[in-house]
Amino acid sequence: MNNILLAPPIAFIILLVFISLFSFLLSRLSIHVNKNRSESKKAYACGEDFSENMIQPDYSQFFPFAFFFTILHVVALMIATVSLMTIGSLTIAMVYILGAVIGLVILLRK
């Protein structure tokens, strides 16, 4: 009976009430902006005036790096968790390593 406050539904309700009260109290300290100003209706684009001809970022250099990162981390996870006691799991790890090498060769070719 002493741990009734630690029951998940009761703890959730207590934390929800506490966080709501804390959020309400902190909202009193926040800065309130006049919603009727013309600047509040304009789109914000990092301090620039928003127009239809804005520069679109180029992700062509990001995606190969992201794929490289993902392939190496999946292989590292597979190697770190494989059991060396069975030949089947070692074979699966070697297939992952071979697949990673092939994937990296395809990714890094110019």
N, C-alpha and C positions, 0 to 999 in steps of 0.2 A: 504494500500500500504506500510505502514511502517513495517508490519510483514512479508514481502515477504521472508526474510532470515530465518524465522522460519517455513516455509512450509517444510514438511518432505523430499521431493525430493531435494530441494535446500540445506537444512541443511545436508543431507546425502552426497551430492557432496562436499560441503565445508569441512566437516569433513574428507571425504576420501582423498581429496587433502592435507589437513593439516597433516593427519597421514602419508600419503605416503612421503611427504616432510620431516617430522620429522624422519621417519624410514630411509630414504636415508641419512640424515645428521648424524644420530647415527651410521649407518653402516660404515661411514668413521672413527669412533673412535674404531671400533671393531678390534680384533686381527685376522689377516689373516694367515692361516696355509698353509704350502706348501703341495699341494695335491699329489706330486710325492713321498713322503716318504713312506716307506714300512709299518710304523705303522698306517698310515691312511687307509690302506686297510684291517686291521685286525678287527675282531669283538671285541667290548668292553663289558666285563662282570663284571662291578663293580671293575675294577682293577685286576681281575684274568685273567689268560690265558684261553681262550675259548677252551673247549674240549667237546667231545660227552658225557662224563661221569659226567656232572655237576649235582649237587644236585637239585632235583626238590622240590619246597616248598610243604608242606602238609597243605591243607586247611580244614582238617577234624574238627579242633576246631573252625575255623572261621565261617563256614556255620551255625551251630546251633546258634551261637551268632547273626549272621546277620538275621536269620529267627525270633529269639526272638525279636530283635530290630524292625523288620518290623511289626510283629504281634501286638506288644504293641503300636506302633505309629499309625497304622491304627485304632485300637480300641480307642485310645485317641482322634484321629481326629473325629471318628464317634460319640463318646460321647460328645465331645465339640461342635459339630455342630447340634446335634439333638434338635428338638423342643419338649419341654415337654408339649405343649398344646394339642397335638393329641395323641391318644392312639396307632395309627398305627406306628408313628415314634418312640415312646417309645418301641414298640414291636420289631422293627427292631434293635434298639440299644441293647436290651436285647439278641437278636439272635447273634449279633456281639460279645457281651461279652461272651456268652456261647460258641460260636465257638472259641474264643480266649483261653478260659480256656481249652477246649478240645485240641486245637492245642499245647498249652504249656505243657499240661500233656503228650501228645505224644512226644513232643520235648525233654522234660527233664527227661523222664523215662530212667532208666539205665539197 
